[in-house]
Amino acid sequence: MSPRVTRRARAEWGPLYTAVRGPLVRRRWRAVPMTLAAVGLTSALQLVQNQSWGYRPVQNLGAVRAEDPLWLALLRTPLSLFVPALDLPVWGALAQILLVFGIAEICLGRRRTLTVAYAATLAGTLYARAAIALNALPLTDAQVVDTGPSAAVVGLAVYLGRRYRAYATTAAVVATMVLEVALKNNLAGKEHLAAMAAVALLCAFHRRSGQPTLGARGTARPATTHPHPHPHPPNTTRTHPH
């Protein structure tokens, strides 16, 4: 690998790698208990919904459709994130959760990870409902079962990319989702775009509200700093630029 490529890779992923490596080395799997619980819950729901007696209960608790009453969709949304889509291999959902949720749990903490994940999932769900009501989507999409972690995963990927300045990776994720819509033109792809748009707004809100920015090694620091607690420290004649 050429030095130029190495420098670019370090600039792109170095801060994120540094943030993740330390906790994983020190605590190993204990650093991501929420992620492991999510993987276990997803696996259990997949096992149950594939049983003749378990399909209907899982659908009643975690299957979201645009034709459902809004209150029911909101009630089912938290669990729907961990119900694997029946038309996709479950290992894909498990891998997404383990990788992206694991990185997010270490870098963002459990509360913010869940906030971003559910904001992205809810944005996709509400987009489908609004687009169908405005005749921007066919009525048949109202019956599509909307489950799985994909919207949360792309939302977290965008949030992490913005927070850790992995802009090329963020652009690649966005471009992939746009390409998915261009090639398949399905409801899931459009919900992914809505999820990323919601997370972009969330990132903009955090920046405006003065959330910490990242230092060179990926550690949080205030957006504005001063080398001394007072603009003119006592007993010195050195001047400081302002």
Secondary structure, DSSP 8 states (H G I E B T S, - for coil): --HHHHHHHHHHHHHHHHHHHHHHHHHGGGG-HHHHHHHHHHHHHHHHHTSTTTHHHHHHHH-B-TTS-HHHHHHHHHHHTTS--TTS-HHHHHHHIIIIIHHHHHHH-HHHHHHHHHHHHHHHHHHHHHHHHTTSS-GGGGGS-B-SSHHHHHHHHHHHHHHTT-HHHHHHHHHHHHHHHHHH--HHHHHHHHHHHHHHHHHHHHHHTT--EE-TTS-EE-SS--SSSSSS-SS-------
